[in-house]
């Protein structure tokens, strides 16, 4: 009430945090102010047993509108971040596990141009099989790989092992992009190409018999027609997003490209960052469908650790 906020906890967040605290050290990192940070940490950790006072707010950051691991205590090589905004971590993408936004309230859906909210649809996320369960599995695999590497005298850097996990998602896929890069530019430099490559796919310029997927901003393009002729899967850019969030190859049939003229431009990185900043303390009468969408996990080699971010 003192912040004028309605806040909805993401289903499964407290069990997730309790399990994570057995392997990691947790901290909250938000771009809200100190009062907002304290309120969110209090909701997630009422008795203070999880975060132990490790709460970082906007005033602690060293750069406006960005977050950095320079204000945390863990070693970058032993730190994992859970966040729903990639642009807020310009220098620590290698540490980031990107999670899908928890769009429960209509205000959140409007802010991030996401159509109907879960509340409007009369639905909610499955706490046992939703985004946090996926993140839990990834954290566990990277944790295990890092400690096994350290025990064997190999590189324990979590960034190396996280990249290896990510590259398994679309390993062996050959992807062609349609309508996702400005004409006259190298398609391999666009955001969708970088995502596909990070997931282990090979990005090609043209559809060939070895093409497995054509990711098209809209149906009806020459590459979309060629995809059907070659027997390749024709999917929308949302398919790539689903692969990122699920850490697995999403079902292609669930992501057909929109018809010509119906394609929607995604939020730019700048607009996405601005919307995220506004969500971290939206003011009187606001709705915060977050408190657990951003988290930092840092490992100490004696006892692993996690940092929580909002």
C-alpha positions in Angstrom: 0.0 0.0 0.0 2.8 2.5 0.8 4.0 2.2 -2.8 0.5 2.2 -4.4 1.3 -1.1 -6.2 -0.6 -4.3 -6.9 2.1 -7.0 -7.2 1.6 -10.6 -8.4 4.2 -13.2 -7.5 5.1 -15.4 -10.4 3.8 -19.0 -9.7 6.6 -21.2 -8.2 8.9 -18.3 -7.4 9.3 -19.1 -3.7 10.1 -22.8 -4.2 12.4 -21.8 -7.0 14.3 -19.4 -4.7 14.5 -21.9 -1.8 16.0 -24.5 -4.1 18.4 -22.1 -5.7 19.6 -21.0 -2.2 21.0 -24.5 -1.6 23.4 -24.1 -4.5 23.9 -20.3 -5.0 24.1 -17.1 -3.0 21.2 -14.9 -3.9 20.9 -11.1 -4.3 18.2 -8.8 -5.6 19.1 -6.2 -8.2 16.4 -3.8 -9.4 16.3 -0.5 -11.2 13.6 0.6 -8.9 14.4 2.8 -5.9 15.4 1.6 -2.5 11.9 1.5 -1.2 10.7 -0.5 -4.1 13.7 -2.9 -3.8 13.0 -3.4 -0.1 9.3 -4.1 -0.8 10.0 -6.7 -3.5 12.7 -8.4 -1.5 10.3 -8.6 1.5 7.6 -10.2 -0.6 10.0 -12.8 -2.0 12.0 -13.4 1.2 9.8 -12.5 4.2 12.2 -13.8 6.8 15.4 -12.6 5.1 16.9 -16.1 4.9 17.5 -16.1 1.2 19.0 -12.7 0.3 20.7 -11.9 3.6 20.5 -8.1 2.9 22.0 -8.4 -0.5 19.6 -5.9 -2.2 20.9 -3.6 -5.0 18.7 -0.7 -6.2 19.0 2.0 -8.8 21.0 4.3 -6.6 23.7 1.6 -6.3 24.3 1.2 -10.0 27.3 2.8 -11.6 25.6 3.6 -14.9 22.1 5.1 -15.6 19.6 2.6 -17.1 22.1 -0.2 -17.1 23.0 -3.0 -14.7 26.5 -4.2 -14.1 28.2 -6.9 -12.0 30.7 -4.3 -10.8 28.3 -3.6 -7.9 28.1 -7.2 -6.8 30.5 -9.3 -4.7 30.8 -12.3 -6.9 33.4 -13.1 -9.5 32.1 -12.6 -13.0 33.3 -16.0 -14.0 31.1 -17.5 -11.2 28.0 -15.4 -11.8 24.7 -16.1 -13.5 22.0 -13.6 -14.1 18.3 -14.2 -14.5 16.6 -11.2 -16.2 13.8 -10.4 -18.6 15.6 -7.5 -20.3 18.7 -8.3 -22.2 19.4 -4.6 -23.1 19.9 -3.7 -19.4 23.1 -5.9 -19.3 25.2 -4.5 -22.2 28.5 -5.9 -20.9 27.3 -9.1 -19.3 25.3 -10.9 -21.9 27.5 -14.0 -21.5 26.3 -14.4 -17.9 22.6 -13.9 -18.8 19.8 -16.4 -18.7 17.0 -14.5 -20.4 13.5 -15.3 -19.1 10.2 -14.5 -20.7 8.3 -11.7 -19.1 5.5 -12.5 -16.6 2.7 -10.5 -18.2 -0.1 -10.9 -15.7 -1.7 -7.5 -15.5 -3.2 -5.6 -18.5 -0.9 -2.6 -17.8 2.1 -4.9 -18.3 0.7 -6.2 -21.6 0.2 -2.7 -22.9 3.7 -1.5 -21.7 5.5 -4.3 -23.6 3.1 -4.6 -26.6 2.2 -8.2 -25.8 -1.5 -8.5 -26.6 -3.7 -9.9 -23.9 -2.4 -10.4 -20.3 -2.8 -13.6 -18.4 -5.4 -11.9 -16.2 -7.5 -10.9 -19.2 -7.2 -14.5 -20.5 -8.2 -16.0 -17.2 -5.0 -18.0 -17.1 -1.8 -18.2 -15.1 1.7 -19.7 -15.6 2.3 -23.2 -14.5 4.6 -23.0 -11.5 5.8 -26.6 -11.9 6.4 -26.5 -15.6 6.7 -22.8 -16.5 9.6 -20.4 -17.1 11.1 -20.9 -13.6 11.2 -24.6 -14.0 13.1 -24.2 -17.2 15.5 -21.7 -15.6 16.0 -24.1 -12.6 17.1 -26.9 -15.0 19.6 -24.6 -16.8 21.0 -23.3 -13.5 21.5 -26.8 -12.3 23.2 -28.0 -15.4 25.6 -25.1 -15.5 26.3 -25.4 -11.8 27.2 -29.1 -12.2 29.3 -28.5 -15.3 31.2 -25.7 -13.6 32.0 -27.7 -10.5 32.9 -30.8 -12.4 35.2 -28.8 -14.6 36.9 -27.2 -11.5 37.4 -30.7 -10.0 39.0 -31.9 -13.2 41.3 -29.0 -13.5 39.4 -27.5 -16.5 37.9 -24.1 -17.0 35.0 -23.6 -14.5 33.8 -20.3 -16.0 30.0 -20.3 -15.9 30.0 -18.2 -19.1 31.7 -21.0 -21.0 29.2 -23.7 -19.8 26.2 -21.5 -20.3 27.2 -20.8 -23.9 27.6 -24.6 -24.4 24.1 -25.2 -23.0 22.7 -22.5 -25.3 24.4 -23.8 -28.4 22.8 -27.3 -28.0 19.3 -25.8 -28.6 19.4 -25.6 -32.4 22.6 -27.6 -33.1 22.4 -29.1 -36.6 19.7 -26.6 -37.8 20.3 -24.5 -40.9 18.3 -21.3 -40.8 17.4 -18.7 -43.4 15.9 -15.4 -42.4 13.3 -13.5 -44.4 12.3 -9.9 -43.8 14.4 -9.6 -40.6 17.3 -7.5 -41.9 17.4 -4.2 -43.8 17.9 -4.7 -47.6 21.6 -4.5 -48.6 22.9 -5.5 -45.2 24.6 -8.8 -44.2 21.8 -10.9 -42.8 24.2 -12.5 -40.4 24.6 -9.3 -38.5 21.0 -8.8 -37.6 19.6 -9.6 -34.1 17.7 -12.7 -35.2 20.8 -14.1 -36.8 22.9 -13.5 -33.7 20.2 -15.3 -31.6 20.0 -18.3 -34.0 23.8 -18.6 -34.1 24.1 -18.4 -30.3 21.6 -21.3 -30.2 23.9 -23.4 -32.3 22.2 -23.0 -35.7 24.0 -22.1 -39.0 22.5 -19.0 -40.8 22.5 -19.2 -44.6 21.6 -16.5 -47.2 19.4 -18.7 -49.4 17.1 -21.7 -49.1 18.8 -24.9 -50.2 17.9 -28.6 -49.9 19.8 -28.6 -46.5 17.7 -25.7 -45.0 15.8 -26.9 -42.0 14.0 -23.6 -41.1 13.0 -20.3 -42.7 12.2 -17.7 -40.1 10.0 -15.1 -41.8 8.5 -11.8 -40.6 5.5 -12.5 -42.8 4.3 -15.3 -45.1 4.3 -15.0 -48.9 7.9 -13.9 -49.4 10.0 -15.7 -52.0 11.9 -17.4 -49.2 8.7 -18.5 -47.6 7.6 -20.1 -50.9 11.0 -21.7 -51.3 10.8 -23.1 -47.7 7.6 -25.0 -48.5 9.1 -26.2 -51.8 12.2 -27.5 -50.0 10.2 -29.1 -47.2 11.7 -26.8 -44.6 9.8 -25.6 -41.5 8.4 -22.1 -42.0 8.1 -20.2 -38.7 7.7 -16.7 -37.3 10.4 -14.8 -35.3 8.4 -15.8 -32.2 9.7 -19.3 -32.7 13.3 -18.2 -32.1 12.1 -16.4 -28.9 10.4 -19.6 -27.7 13.6 -21.5 -28.3 15.5 -19.0 -26.2 13.1 -19.1 -23.3 12.5 -22.9 -23.3 16.2 -23.8 -23.9 14.8 -26.4 -26.4 13.6 -26.5 -30.0 10.1 -25.2 -29.9 7.3 -27.0 -31.8 7.3 -25.3 -35.3 3.6 -25.8 -36.0 2.8 -23.5 -33.1 4.6 -20.5 -34.8 3.3 -19.9 -38.3 4.4 -16.6 -39.8 1.7 -13.9 -40.0 0.0 -13.2 -43.4 1.5 -10.4 -45.5 0.8 -7.0 -44.0 0.1 -8.4 -40.5 3.6 -8.6 -39.3 4.4 -6.6 -36.1 7.7 -4.9 -35.5 9.2 -5.9 -32.1 10.0 -3.3 -29.5 13.4 -1.9 -30.2 16.1 -2.5 -27.5 15.8 1.2 -26.4 12.0 1.0 -26.1 12.2 -2.4 -24.3 14.7 -0.9 -21.9 12.5 2.2 -21.3 9.5 0.0 -20.6 11.4 -2.2 -18.2 12.7 0.8 -16.3 9.1 2.2 -16.0 7.9 -1.2 -14.7 10.4 -1.2 -11.9 8.4 1.3 -9.8 5.4 2.3 -11.8 4.0 4.7 -9.2 0.7 5.1 -7.5 -2.0 2.8 -8.6 0.4 0.8 -10.7 0.6 -2.9 -11.4 3.8 -4.9 -11.1 3.5 -8.4 -12.5 7.0 -9.2 -11.7 8.8 -9.4 -8.5 10.7 -12.4 -9.7 11.6 -12.0 -13.3 15.2 -10.9 -12.8 17.7 -12.6 -10.7 21.5 -12.9 -10.4 23.2 -16.1 -9.5 26.8 -16.0 -8.5 29.0 -19.0 -7.8 31.7 -19.1 -5.2 33.9 -22.0 -5.8 33.6 -23.1 -2.2 29.9 -22.6 -2.1 28.0 -21.5 -5.3 25.9 -18.4 -5.2 23.0 -16.6 -7.0 22.1 -13.0 -7.5 18.5 -12.1 -7.9 17.5 -9.2 -10.1 14.2 -7.4 -10.7 
